[in-house]
């Protein structure tokens, strides 16, 4: 069986692990990205397409045309969001489609992109916003999977033609799982063996790290303020990890005693940042709703809220035994739920249940 993963970028390394899992189970798999991730995860087929990504001018243009992809994320709600572009945004995307088409067609011929059995669309995105490629694949009898991880379904919303053509919707985001009954939950794949072990200094200040990709989503300013307040009477040091290659970020994270993922309201939960720190054996702090805690009752997190963050961090800084207990619980939990090969086996069991794959 042949499985193709399509994504704007592989900014967490997750898609590469899905590909690795398919191959480990004896299947052919490739990954196509629109542009390279700035944190330099390994690429497979990178088309390096224009007019996409986080360039400053492009973000400015999106704000000018009120692009649907810049909707402020809101969790803790059952609201279902579908992408509704403005007339100007539709015109700009139509222009982008004309520029992209020769490059996409050339890559399709070179790599046989339309000859796979199953297509995984990261964030429910194909090459074209009108879904012409997905419709073509659907008519040809191919299976379509949309995998939602990150802000796509929270900010932009579902792209209607892709949503209607998708055979299987998956997510590792609890709020999306609760909001969209059509979406099934699949734990995020992770390889803990790729992580360096935590090696914080035994003496001196307690190092607290935080690694946001988008500060507003993670509650970064509240985290920075809480650590600054604590530093007035406790030996703590803030380690902010931003805008650097993943290898450098991991080396820096391994020098820390505590990692704070996010303190946003709602069900944002945790992501790759937490998987990294938990695997290293670092006490990891995040905010989980009551429903999320019931969903993963064996979790190893030290829980907090926006209102209690300063108090909770103080407790964790002062109590070395508490810190060690949460650090020690992390690696085993990651192996139970997030191991990349176990996730691959679970995904292929779903394929078999749907009749896409034989035993």
C-alpha positions in Angstrom: 0.0 0.0 0.0 1.2 3.5 -0.8 0.5 6.5 1.6 1.3 10.1 0.8 1.4 12.8 3.5 0.8 16.4 2.2 1.5 19.4 4.4 2.5 23.1 4.2 5.5 22.3 6.4 6.6 19.7 8.9 7.2 22.1 11.8 7.1 19.5 14.6 8.6 16.5 12.8 5.3 14.6 13.3 4.6 13.9 9.6 8.1 12.4 9.2 7.3 10.0 12.0 4.0 9.0 10.3 6.0 8.3 7.2 8.5 6.3 9.1 5.7 4.3 10.8 4.1 3.3 7.5 7.5 2.2 6.1 8.3 0.2 9.3 5.0 -1.7 8.8 6.0 -2.6 5.2 4.2 0.1 3.2 5.5 2.7 0.8 5.2 6.3 2.0 6.3 9.8 1.1 5.9 13.3 2.5 5.4 16.4 0.4 5.7 19.9 1.9 4.9 23.3 0.4 8.0 25.0 2.0 10.8 24.0 4.4 10.2 24.3 8.2 12.4 27.0 9.8 13.4 24.6 12.6 15.0 22.3 10.0 13.4 19.0 10.4 14.4 16.5 7.6 12.5 17.0 4.4 11.4 14.4 1.8 9.8 16.2 -1.2 9.8 19.9 -0.6 8.4 22.0 -3.4 9.5 25.3 -2.0 6.3 27.1 -3.3 5.9 30.9 -3.2 3.3 33.0 -1.4 3.0 30.7 1.6 4.6 30.6 5.0 5.3 33.1 7.8 7.0 35.8 5.9 6.4 39.2 7.4 5.0 40.7 4.2 2.6 37.8 3.7 1.3 38.1 7.2 0.8 41.9 6.6 -1.1 41.1 3.4 -3.3 38.6 5.2 -4.2 41.1 7.8 -5.0 43.7 5.1 -7.5 41.3 3.3 -8.8 39.9 6.6 -7.8 36.4 5.8 -9.8 33.7 7.4 -6.6 31.9 8.5 -5.9 34.7 11.0 -9.0 34.2 13.1 -8.1 34.4 16.7 -8.2 30.8 18.2 -10.8 30.1 20.9 -11.0 26.9 22.8 -13.4 25.7 25.4 -16.3 26.0 22.9 -18.2 23.7 20.7 -18.3 26.2 17.8 -17.7 24.6 14.4 -15.6 26.8 12.2 -15.5 26.6 8.4 -13.2 28.7 6.2 -15.0 31.7 4.7 -12.5 33.8 2.6 -13.2 37.4 1.8 -13.6 38.2 -1.9 -10.1 39.7 -2.0 -8.6 36.6 -0.4 -10.3 34.4 -2.9 -8.8 36.5 -5.8 -5.3 36.3 -4.3 -5.6 32.6 -3.8 -6.8 32.1 -7.4 -3.7 33.9 -8.5 -1.5 31.7 -6.2 -3.2 28.6 -7.7 -2.2 29.7 -11.2 1.4 30.2 -10.1 1.5 26.9 -8.2 -0.1 24.7 -10.8 2.9 24.2 -13.2 5.1 23.4 -10.2 2.6 21.0 -8.7 2.0 19.3 -12.1 5.7 18.9 -12.6 6.2 17.4 -9.2 3.2 15.1 -9.7 4.8 13.7 -12.9 8.3 13.4 -11.3 7.2 11.7 -8.1 3.9 10.1 -9.1 2.0 12.1 -6.6 -1.4 11.0 -7.9 -0.6 7.3 -7.8 -0.9 6.7 -4.0 -3.7 4.7 -2.3 -4.2 6.9 0.7 -3.7 10.7 1.1 -3.1 12.3 4.5 -3.8 16.0 4.4 -2.2 17.9 7.3 -4.7 20.5 8.6 -7.2 19.3 6.0 -5.2 21.2 3.3 -4.5 20.2 -0.3 -2.6 22.2 -2.9 -5.6 24.2 -4.0 -8.2 25.9 -1.7 -11.0 25.0 -4.1 -10.2 21.3 -3.5 -9.8 20.5 -7.2 -7.0 18.0 -6.5 -8.9 16.3 -3.7 -12.0 16.0 -5.8 -9.9 14.4 -8.6 -8.4 11.9 -6.2 -11.8 11.1 -4.7 -13.3 10.4 -8.2 -10.3 8.1 -8.8 -11.2 6.0 -5.8 -8.4 7.2 -3.5 -8.9 7.4 0.2 -8.6 10.9 1.8 -7.6 11.4 5.5 -7.5 14.9 7.1 -5.3 15.2 10.2 -5.8 18.2 12.3 -2.9 19.2 14.6 -2.3 22.8 15.6 -4.3 25.9 14.8 -5.7 25.2 11.3 -9.2 24.0 12.4 -9.2 26.4 15.3 -8.4 29.6 13.3 -9.0 29.0 9.6 -11.6 26.3 10.1 -12.4 23.4 7.8 -12.0 23.9 4.1 -15.5 22.8 2.8 -14.6 20.9 -0.4 -11.8 19.0 1.5 -14.1 18.3 4.4 -16.8 16.9 2.2 -14.4 14.7 0.3 -12.5 13.3 3.4 -13.1 9.7 4.3 -11.4 9.9 7.8 -10.8 12.9 10.0 -8.2 12.5 12.7 -6.8 14.8 15.4 -4.6 14.8 18.5 -6.2 17.9 19.8 -8.8 17.3 22.5 -10.8 20.4 21.9 -11.2 19.5 18.2 -12.2 16.0 19.1 -14.9 17.4 21.4 -16.1 20.0 19.0 -16.4 17.9 15.8 -18.1 14.5 16.2 -16.8 13.5 12.8 -13.2 13.6 14.0 -11.5 10.6 15.7 -8.7 10.9 18.2 -5.2 9.6 17.5 -2.2 10.2 19.8 0.6 12.2 18.3 3.5 10.0 17.2 6.8 10.7 18.9 10.3 9.1 19.1 11.7 9.5 22.6 15.0 7.9 21.6 15.7 11.1 19.6 15.7 13.2 22.8 18.8 14.0 24.8 18.4 13.2 28.5 17.7 16.1 30.9 21.0 17.4 32.4 20.2 20.5 34.4 22.8 21.9 36.8 22.7 20.4 40.3 23.3 23.6 42.0 22.3 27.2 41.4 19.2 28.5 39.9 16.2 26.4 38.9 15.9 26.8 35.2 12.3 27.1 33.8 11.9 26.9 30.0 9.1 27.8 27.7 9.2 27.3 23.9 6.2 29.0 22.2 5.7 29.0 18.4 2.9 31.6 18.7 3.1 33.5 22.1 -0.6 34.5 22.2 -1.7 30.9 21.9 0.5 29.7 24.8 -0.1 32.5 27.3 3.6 33.3 27.1 3.3 36.8 28.7 1.7 35.3 31.8 4.4 32.7 32.0 7.2 35.3 31.7 5.5 37.5 34.3 5.1 34.7 36.8 8.7 33.6 36.6 9.9 37.2 36.9 7.8 37.6 40.0 9.2 34.4 41.5 12.8 35.5 40.7 12.4 38.3 43.3 12.6 35.9 46.2 13.5 32.5 44.7 16.6 31.3 42.7 14.8 30.8 39.4 15.9 31.6 35.8 13.7 31.9 32.7 14.9 30.1 29.6 12.8 31.3 26.6 13.3 29.0 23.6 12.2 30.7 20.3 13.1 30.9 16.6 16.0 28.4 16.5 16.6 25.0 14.8 15.1 22.1 16.7 18.5 20.5 17.5 19.6 23.7 19.3 16.2 24.0 21.1 16.5 20.5 22.4 20.0 21.1 23.7 18.8 24.2 25.6 15.7 22.5 26.9 17.8 19.6 28.3 19.5 22.1 30.7 16.3 22.9 32.4 14.5 21.6 35.6 11.0 22.7 34.7 9.2 23.2 31.3 6.0 25.2 31.0 3.9 24.3 27.9 0.9 26.6 28.0 -1.6 28.3 30.3 -4.3 29.2 27.8 -7.9 28.8 28.8 -9.9 25.9 27.3 -8.6 22.6 26.0 -5.3 23.4 24.3 -3.7 20.8 26.5 -0.2 19.8 25.3 1.8 19.3 22.1 5.3 18.4 20.9 6.9 20.8 23.4 5.5 18.6 26.2 6.4 15.4 24.5 10.0 16.5 24.3 10.3 17.6 27.9 8.5 14.6 29.3 10.7 12.2 27.3 13.8 14.0 28.7 12.6 13.5 32.2 11.7 17.2 32.9 8.8 18.2 35.2 6.3 19.6 32.7 3.6 22.1 33.5 0.5 22.7 31.5 -3.2 23.6 31.8 -5.7 20.8 31.2 -9.5 21.2 31.5 -11.5 18.8 33.7 -12.7 16.9 30.7 -9.2 16.6 29.3 -8.0 15.2 32.6 -10.7 12.6 32.5 -9.7 11.7 29.0 -6.0 11.0 30.0 -6.3 10.2 33.7 -2.8 8.7 33.9 -1.1 11.8 32.7 2.3 12.9 34.3 1.7 16.7 34.0 2.0 19.2 36.9 -1.2 21.1 36.3 -1.8 24.8 36.5 -4.2 27.5 35.4 -3.7 31.2 34.4 -4.8 32.3 37.8 -2.7 29.8 39.9 0.5 29.7 37.7 2.7 31.7 40.1 1.6 29.7 43.1 2.0 26.4 41.3 5.5 27.2 40.0 6.6 28.3 43.5 5.5 24.9 44.8 7.3 23.0 42.1 10.5 25.1 42.5 10.6 24.7 46.3 9.8 21.0 46.4 12.5 19.0 44.7 10.8 15.6 45.5 7.6 16.8 43.8 9.6 18.0 40.8 11.5 14.7 40.6 8.2 12.6 40.8 6.7 14.4 37.8 10.0 14.2 35.9 10.3 10.5 36.5 6.7 9.8 35.4 7.1 11.4 32.0 9.2 8.9 29.9 7.0 5.8 30.6 3.8 7.7 29.8 5.3 8.8 26.5 6.2 5.2 25.6 2.7 4.0 26.5 0.7 6.6 24.5 2.9 8.3 21.9 5.6 5.9 20.7 5.7 6.4 16.9 5.5 2.7 16.0 2.5 2.1 18.4 0.7 5.1 16.8 1.4 3.7 13.3 0.0 0.3 14.3 -3.1 2.1 15.7 -3.5 4.0 12.5 -3.2 0.9 10.3 -5.8 -0.8 12.5 -8.2 2.0 11.6 -7.4 1.4 7.9 -8.2 -2.3 8.4 -11.5 -1.5 10.2 -12.5 0.7 7.3 -11.6 -2.0 4.8 -8.7 -0.1 3.3 -6.1 -2.6 4.3 -6.2 -6.4 4.5 -4.5 -8.3 7.4 
